C-alpha cells in the first residue's frame, strides 16, 4: 500500500476536523431544541402554555430537528473515515428513536391528564425507554468527541 504524502494526510485530517466541528455545532443545536421542547411541554402540562402555542412550538422545534438532522447527514456524507461516519449514523438513529419515543411519551402524558384512563405503567415504560436511548446517544456522542480530540491533536 502506497504511503500518502504528509500534506495530503494533514489536509484529510483538517477536512475531517472541520466536518466534526460542524457535527459538534449541530449536536449542540439539537440539545438546545430538546430543552425548548421539554420546557414547552412542561409549561403546557402546568397550564402556562395554551394548546395552540404548544403545537406551534412543537412545529418549530420539529423543523429545527429536521434541519439539524440534514446538517448531520451532510457531515456524515463528507467524512471519508468509515468508522467515524458509522458512529455518526448510529448517533442519528439513536436521536431519531429518542425523539419518536419522547413525542410518544408526551402524547401519553397528555392523554393521561385529559382522561380517566390509567397510563401510569405505559408512561413508566416509555420513560425508561427514553432514558435507555438517551444513554446510548450519549455513549456514541462521547466516542465521537474522543475522535474529535484525536483528530484535533493530529492537526495541531
C-alpha positions in Angstrom: 0.0 0.0 0.0 1.5 3.3 -1.1 2.0 5.9 1.6 0.3 9.2 1.2 2.3 12.4 1.4 2.2 14.2 4.8 0.4 17.2 3.3 -2.3 15.0 1.9 -2.8 13.3 5.3 -2.8 16.6 7.1 -5.3 18.0 4.6 -7.6 15.0 5.1 -7.4 15.4 8.9 -8.1 19.2 8.5 -11.2 18.4 6.5 -12.3 15.7 9.0 -11.7 18.2 11.8 -13.8 20.8 10.1 -16.7 18.3 9.5 -16.5 17.2 13.1 -16.8 20.8 14.2 -19.9 21.1 12.1 -21.2 18.0 13.8 -20.5 19.5 17.3 -22.4 22.7 16.4 -25.3 20.7 15.0 -25.5 18.4 18.0 -25.4 21.4 20.4 -28.3 22.9 18.4 -30.2 19.6 18.8 -29.6 19.7 22.6 -31.0 23.3 22.7 -34.0 22.2 20.7 -34.7 19.4 23.2 -34.6 21.9 26.0 -37.1 24.1 24.2 -39.3 21.0 23.5 -39.2 20.0 27.2 -39.9 23.5 28.5 -42.8 23.9 26.2 -44.2 20.5 27.2 -43.8 21.3 30.9 -45.4 24.7 30.5 -48.3 23.1 28.6 -48.8 20.4 31.3 -48.7 23.1 34.0 -51.3 25.2 32.2 -48.9 28.0 31.5 -48.9 27.5 27.7 -52.1 27.2 25.7 -52.6 24.2 23.3 -52.2 26.3 20.1 -49.0 27.9 21.3 -47.6 24.4 22.4 -48.5 23.0 19.0 -46.8 25.9 17.3 -43.6 25.4 19.4 -43.7 21.7 18.6 -43.9 22.5 14.8 -41.0 24.9 15.0 -38.9 22.5 17.1 -39.7 19.7 14.7 -38.5 21.8 11.8 -35.4 22.6 13.7 -34.8 18.9 14.3 -35.2 18.2 10.6 -32.6 20.9 9.8 -30.1 19.6 12.3 -30.6 16.0 11.0 -29.9 17.2 7.4 -26.8 19.1 8.6 -25.5 16.0 10.3 -26.4 13.8 7.3 -24.3 16.1 5.2 -21.4 15.8 7.6 -21.7 12.0 7.5 -21.5 12.1 3.7 -18.5 14.3 3.7 -16.5 12.1 6.1 -14.2 9.6 4.4 -13.4 7.8 7.6 -16.0 4.9 7.5 -15.7 4.2 11.3 -16.5 7.8 12.2 -19.2 8.0 9.6 -20.7 4.8 11.1 -20.7 6.4 14.5 -22.5 9.4 13.2 -25.1 7.1 11.6 -25.5 5.3 15.0 -25.9 8.7 16.7 -28.5 9.8 14.1 -30.5 6.6 14.6 -30.4 6.9 18.4 -31.5 10.6 18.2 -34.4 9.7 15.9 -35.6 7.0 18.2 -35.2 9.3 21.2 -37.3 12.0 19.5 -40.0 9.5 18.5 -40.2 8.0 22.0 -40.1 11.4 23.6 -43.0 12.6 21.4 -45.0 9.4 22.2 -44.3 9.8 25.9 -45.6 13.4 25.8 -48.7 12.3 24.0 -49.3 9.6 26.6 -48.8 12.1 29.4 -51.3 14.5 27.8 -53.8 11.7 27.3 -53.4 10.6 31.0 -54.0 14.2 32.1 -57.1 14.6 29.9 -58.8 11.2 30.6 -59.6 8.8 33.3 -57.6 6.0 31.7 -54.6 4.8 33.7 -51.4 5.2 31.6 -49.0 5.0 34.6 -47.4 1.7 33.6 -47.1 2.7 29.9 -45.7 6.1 30.8 -43.2 4.4 33.2 -42.1 2.1 30.4 -41.7 4.9 27.9 -39.7 7.0 30.4 -37.3 4.0 30.9 -37.1 3.5 27.1 -36.3 7.2 26.6 -33.6 7.1 29.3 -32.0 4.0 27.7 -31.9 5.5 24.2 -30.6 8.8 25.6 -27.8 6.9 27.4 -27.0 5.2 24.1 -26.9 8.5 22.2 -24.6 10.0 24.9 -22.3 6.9 24.7 -21.9 7.4 20.9 -21.5 11.1 21.4 -18.7 10.6 23.9 -17.0 8.3 21.4 -17.3 10.9 18.7 -15.9 13.6 21.0 -12.9 11.4 21.7 -12.4 11.0 17.9 -12.6 14.8 17.6 -9.9 15.3 20.2 -7.8 12.7 18.4 -8.2 14.4 15.0 -7.5 17.8 16.5 -4.3 16.6 18.0 -3.2 15.4 14.6 -3.5 18.8 13.0 -2.1 21.0 15.8 
